[in-house]
Amino acid sequence: MVKVELYFNLRNLAGRKEIQIEGKTLREVLKNLIELYPSLKPALFKNENEILEFISIFINGRRLKNRLDLSLKPGDRISIFPPVAGG
């Protein structure tokens, strides 16, 4: 299992801050996450194969860009951030 951490409005959509979930690739983890929390799908994906460009995903603290087939190992930490504005 990997740990998925959701931030800002994504927490509200899922009703949780952290989720333990199965998956061998980032694609599998996100697919399983969407199955559990369907309200996250429009907030994360453009289509089945593409994450929205303004979503930031970090695995173990390293930022990724649309690498859905990246292999994961048990204990990995996935952090998902929606766009953040401030001023």
C-alpha positions as CSV (number, residue, x, y, z in Angstrom):
1,M,0.0,0.0,0.0
2,V,1.0,3.6,-0.6
3,K,-0.1,6.7,1.3
4,V,-2.0,9.4,-0.6
5,E,-2.1,12.8,1.0
6,L,-4.6,15.3,-0.3
7,Y,-4.4,19.1,0.1
8,F,-6.8,22.0,0.1
9,N,-10.1,21.5,-1.7
10,L,-9.1,17.9,-2.6
11,R,-9.5,17.0,1.1
12,N,-13.0,18.4,1.1
13,L,-13.9,16.4,-2.0
14,A,-12.7,13.2,-0.5
15,G,-13.6,14.0,3.1
16,R,-10.2,12.8,4.2
17,K,-6.6,14.1,4.4
18,E,-4.8,10.8,4.0
19,I,-5.7,7.5,2.4
20,Q,-3.9,4.2,2.3
21,I,-4.5,2.6,-1.1
22,E,-3.2,-0.3,-3.3
23,G,-1.5,0.2,-6.6
24,K,1.8,-0.8,-8.4
25,T,1.9,2.3,-10.6
26,L,0.7,5.9,-10.1
27,R,-2.0,5.2,-12.7
28,E,-3.4,2.3,-10.6
29,V,-3.3,4.3,-7.4
30,L,-5.2,7.2,-9.0
31,K,-7.7,4.8,-10.6
32,N,-8.3,3.2,-7.2
33,L,-8.6,6.6,-5.6
34,I,-11.2,7.7,-8.1
35,E,-13.2,4.5,-7.6
36,L,-13.3,5.2,-3.9
37,Y,-13.9,9.0,-4.2
38,P,-15.5,9.7,-7.6
39,S,-15.8,13.4,-6.8
40,L,-12.0,13.7,-7.2
41,K,-12.1,12.7,-10.9
42,P,-13.0,16.1,-12.4
43,A,-10.7,17.8,-10.0
44,L,-7.7,15.7,-11.1
45,F,-8.1,14.5,-14.7
46,K,-8.6,16.1,-18.2
47,N,-9.3,12.6,-19.5
48,E,-8.5,9.0,-18.7
49,N,-4.8,9.4,-19.5
50,E,-4.0,13.0,-18.6
51,I,-3.8,14.8,-15.3
52,L,-4.9,18.4,-15.3
53,E,-1.9,20.6,-16.0
54,F,-2.3,22.6,-12.8
55,I,-2.3,19.6,-10.5
56,S,1.0,19.0,-8.7
57,I,1.9,15.4,-7.7
58,F,4.8,14.6,-5.6
59,I,6.1,11.1,-4.8
60,N,8.3,10.9,-1.7
61,G,8.8,14.7,-2.0
62,R,9.8,14.7,-5.7
63,R,7.6,16.4,-8.2
64,L,6.3,14.5,-11.2
65,K,4.7,15.6,-14.4
66,N,2.2,13.3,-16.0
67,R,4.2,10.1,-15.4
68,L,1.2,7.8,-14.8
69,D,3.1,4.6,-15.4
70,L,5.7,5.3,-12.8
71,S,6.3,2.2,-10.6
72,L,5.6,2.5,-6.9
73,K,6.6,0.4,-3.9
74,P,4.9,-0.2,-0.6
75,G,5.3,2.7,1.7
76,D,5.7,5.4,-1.0
77,R,4.0,8.7,-0.2
78,I,2.0,10.5,-2.9
79,S,1.1,14.1,-2.2
80,I,-1.5,15.8,-4.5
81,F,-1.9,19.5,-4.6
82,P,-4.6,21.5,-6.5
83,P,-3.6,25.0,-7.8
84,V,-3.0,27.5,-5.0
85,A,-3.5,31.2,-5.3
86,G,-2.5,33.9,-2.9
87,G,-1.4,37.4,-2.7
